[in-house]
Amino acid sequence: MAKQLPDMVRPTPDAQEHHLKFYDGTTRTVYTTNNELPYPDGKLIVSRVDLDGNITHANDSFVDISGYKREELIGAPQHILRHPDMPKAAYADLWATVKAGNKWHGYVKNLCKDGSYYWVYATAVPNVRRGETVGYTSVRRKPSRSKIQETEAQYAALRQEEQA
């Protein structure tokens, strides 16, 4: 069973408020700032989730950049990191791909506990044991700045379509 995520606390008076609704019907108020955290050089961010998308493992790099304590992450839904700039279509593609047993690659803008954000180039794969998928692993790498710029434009267009 996933943890119920609390609404975020406004980190600064000028942080923007967003109300997110997730695929499972839950909602959450989050705040964003314009503070981008640089991806840590030479590090991989690794996490695993169960079949329902609840975090079962978070490596030290993941804990450090997210701003959450490990205990806050374990058992929480992966969407604890969902930045409002991410279109629903990107996550729908990710989940459809890995649930079909395939590897997914893409750029993701993640939300930190304090409203900051960071970009990653993610690879997600199913974890298969004795022929059955038991969860999913995501390994994140330092993203290309030029690809982030391309992705931001694509994601903005997708968000507009979703709101139309």
Sequence and secondary structure as in RCSB ss.txt:
>XXXX:A:sequence
MAKQLPDMVRPTPDAQEHHLKFYDGTTRTVYTTNNELPYPDGKLIVSRVDLDGNITHANDSFVDISGYKREELIG
APQHILRHPDMPKAAYADLWATVKAGNKWHGYVKNLCKDGSYYWVYATAVPNVRRGETVGYTSVRRKPSRSKIQE
TEAQYAALRQEEQA
>XXXX:A:secstr
          SSTT EEEEEE TTS EEEEEE S B    TT  EEEEE TTSBEEEE HHHHHHH   HHHHTT
SBGGGGB TTS HHHHHHHHHHHHTT  EEEEEEEE TTS EEEEEEEEEEEEETTEEEEEEEEEE   HHHHHH
HHHHHHHHHHHHH 
